[in-house]
Amino acid sequence: MADNKPNRKKSALGRGLGALLQDSPAKNSSEEILPEVQKTGIFEIPLESIQVNPFQPRTHFDKEALEELAESIKVQGIIQPITVRKLDQDEYQLISGERRFQASKLAGLKKIPAYIRTANDQQMLEMALIENIQRENLNALEIAQSYQRLLAECDLKQEELGDRVGKNRTTVNNYLRLLKLPPSIQAAIRDQKISMGHARALINIDDIDKQLAIFKKAVEEDLSVRKVEALVKALNEGKTGKKEKPELDPVKKYELNKLQQRLASHFGTKVSLKSDTKNRGEIKIPFHSASDLNRILEILEII
């Protein structure tokens, strides 16, 4: 008898948190749950009493990963409780932890440990999105879409959003800019064919056709982020790598041409007169011999 007691205790511990909670009758009673309490302890709730979260931002869960989690739950139990809100007597709705919830079903569990919170629909969406951003291995596009939903559907400003997810405004804005890219580039981000760094470089191309051309080249040739950035820079600055100089307005061009003609007439030779928009430039007076040079110097009254 004395030898059997430690074995039962060890078995309970081996089954994880869910098994320990099942040993507590107070935790099993739904009568103990107070619906108006903002945050309670951990309760064992029947899986069949829980509805999925209609605001769940992720629509796809990897089947193989769920099965692996289910096997782990069979051995270890639920390590981290899910979070739910109470809708009615013995009726709950999932706020966060859908992977654990679905894997528990696969594992054949009847009950699951859960925190119970009160939340309206907007709070449900906000908690689900933020929990996903912080816990799931999201790609850059999924993060951008989650940020956009938080701004649009939870009526948050970028500064508030940054505070909620622990990111500065610049980082949040960099993700949101991804949603301005063409669908094919967004799909490549989602499928991890290009990285966030590649996408940030491509955003700086205004012409969609050129943007898609460099994107295609980056994918086909497996270009690094640095090479894509160099291509974008060269494209934006022109083939020489120098920005095009702003052109003079037509009126100033006409005045310079007239002055150039007067100088050519005055010196009796072809004169080149150039100026930029900041009124900086040069005058070139060519000569063809020593006597021609002396003639020009005499006109300038230098000799």
N, C-alpha and C positions, 0 to 999 in steps of 0.2 A: 504493500500500500504506500509506504513512505517513498519507495523507489519510483512509483508511477507519477507522483505529483510533479516533480521537476520536469519530466518528459512532456506533460501536458502544457506546462508553462512555456517551455522552449518551442513547442509546436505553434502556440498562439503567436509568439513573437516572430517566428519565421514567416507567418502569413501576412505580416505588415500591419499598417495602421488600420485598414478595414477590419481585420480580424480582431484587433484589440477593442475597437469600438463595438463590435458585435457582442463582446463579453459584458458590456455595460447596459443594463436594461433601461436606465434613464435616457440614454442616447437613442435607443431604438424607438421610443415613444413619440409619435407625431404630436401628441398632446402637449409635449414640452416646448414645441416650437412657437415662438411669439412673432406673428407676422409684422408687427410694427417696429420691432427692434432693428436698428440700423445695421448692427453686426453682432452675430451671436457666436456661440462655440461651434463645434463640429457635430453634425447630426447624420445618422444613417438614414438615407432616403431610398425607397424602392425605385429602381430604374424605370419601371412602367409608369411612375407618377411624374416623370420629368419630360417636359417638351423640349425639343431642340430650340436653339436661339434663332429666331427669324432674321436677326440682324447680323448673323455670322458673316464676316467679310470674306472668309475662305470658303470656296465652293467645292474644292477638290482636296481629298485626303488620300495620300498614298496607301494603297491597299496592303502592300507588303509591310510598310512601316507600322500600320495599325495591327497587323497580325503579330508582328514582333513585340509590340507593346502589350498586346493581349496575353502572349506567352509570359512576359515579364510579370504582368499583374497576377497571373495564376500562381506564380512562385512567390512574389514579394508583396502582393496586395497593392492597394492604391497608396502611394507615398504622399502625394500632394492632393488634398481634397479639391473637388470642383466648386464653383460658386453658382448659386441659383437665387431666384427670387420666388416668393410664394405668391401664387395667383389666387388660390382658393384652398379650402380644406383638402389636404392630401393631393394638391396639384401645384406643380412647380415648373419654372421655365429656366433653362440653362442661360447663365450669363457668360461664363468662361469655362474652358476645360472640355471642349467637345471631343478632342482626340481621346482623352481619358474616358469620357462617357461612352463613345462608340466602341473603344477597345474593351471596356468592362462588359458590354453586351456580348462581344465575341468570346470573352473569357468565361461567359456563363454566369456572371455575378447577378444576384437578385437585388442587392442594395449597394449604395455607393456613399462614401463620406462626403459631406458638403457643408460649405459655409452658406448661410442664408442672409441675403441682404434685401432691403427695399430699394426699388429703382423704377423710374418711369421709362418709357420707350427710348427717349433721348439718352438717358443715362445708360441704358442697356447697350445701345449702339456704341457709345463712347467707351464704356468699359471693355466691350468685346474687341473693338478696334485697337485700343491701347494695349490690352493683354496680348493680342496677336503680334503687334509690333515689337513688344518687349520679349516675348517668349518664343515665337516661331521663327524658323529659318526662312524668312521672306526674301524674295529677290527684290531688286531696286524698284521695279515697276509696281509690285504689290505694295511696297511701302508708300510709293507715290500715290497710288489709288486710295490707300487707307488715310493718308494725310488729307487728300482732297475731300473724302467723305467726312472727316472730322471737321473740316472748315465749312463745308456746305450744309451738312445735316445736323451738326451739333452747334452750329453758329459760333465757331471759335475764330479768333483772329490768329495771324501767324505767330505773334509773340506768345499768346496763350497756348497755342498748339506746341510750340517749342518747349514751354515749361512742362506741359503734360507728358511729353515723350522724352524729355531730357536732352533736347537738341537745340542748337542756336538757330536763329532765324535764317542765316545764310544756308545752313545745311538743309533745313526744311524747304527753302526756296529752290535749291538745286534739285531736290527730288521732284518737286511740283513741275519744274520746267520739262521733265521727261515726258509729261503728258501732252506736250505741244509737238512732239516728234510724230512723223508719219506712222500709221499702224504697223507697217512691216518692221520698222526699227523697234517699236514698242514690243512687238512679238519676239524679236531677237533678244531683247533684254529679259523678257519673261522666261524664254527658253535657255537663257544663259549662254547665248552665242556671242554676245558682246557684254562688256562690263559697264559699270556705272561710269568709269573713266572714259571709255570710248564714247558713250552716249553724251557726256558733258561736252566733249570736243565737237561732236556732230551738231549739237544745238546751236553752235556759233556760226553755222552756215545758213544764210537767209534763203538762198535758192534751193528749193526742194529737189529739183532734178540733180543738182551737184551734190546735195546732201546724200541722196540715195546712191549716187555713183561712188562716192567715197565709202559709204557704208558697205556696199557690195564688194568693193576692193578689200576692205578691212576683213570681211568675213572669208572671202575666197582665199586671201593670202595670209590669213591668220596674223594680221598686223598687231603690233603692240600699241598700247595707248599713246606712247611717245611718238610713234611713227604716224599715227592718225592725227595727233595734234600738229605735227610738222606739216602734214598734207593740208590741213585746214588753214594753218597760218599762211602757207604759200598761196593757197587759193584766194584768201582774203586780201593778200598784199600784192598779188600779181606775180607773173613768172620771174621777174627780176628780184623779187623779195622786197621791193620798195613800193610804198604807197604812191598812187598816181597823184601828180601835182594838180591842185585846183586850177582850172583854166581862167584866163582873164575875161572880163565881160567884153562884149562886142565894141562898146564905145571906147574903152581904153585901148583895145587892139587897133582901132581906126586911128586914134591920136598918135600911137607909137609908130604906125606905118607912115603917117604924114611927116613926123619928126625924122624918121629914118631917111625919107626921100630928101628932105631939106639938108640933112647932114651930107648925104651923098653928093648933092648938087654943090654944096659949099666946098667940099674937099676934092671934088672932081674924081671921085673913085667910089667903088661900092662900099657901103658902111653897114655893119650889122649891129642892130640895137635890140637888146633883150631885157625884159623886166618881168618880175613875178607879182603876185597879188599884194605883196608887202612892199612894193616899189623898190625892190633890190634887183640889180641886173648888171649889164656890162655893155660897153661900146667897143666894137672892133673896127679899126681902120687899116686895111691891108696896104702894103707898098710893094713895088715890084723891082726897085733898084735903089741904089744909094741916092741918086739924084731925086727919085720920087719921094724918098723919105725926107730929104732936105726940103723939098717943096711943101710937104705936109707940115714940117716943123716951122717953116716960115709963116704958113697960114696961122698956126697956133701961137706965133710970135715968141717961139722958144729960142730961135737963133736969129 
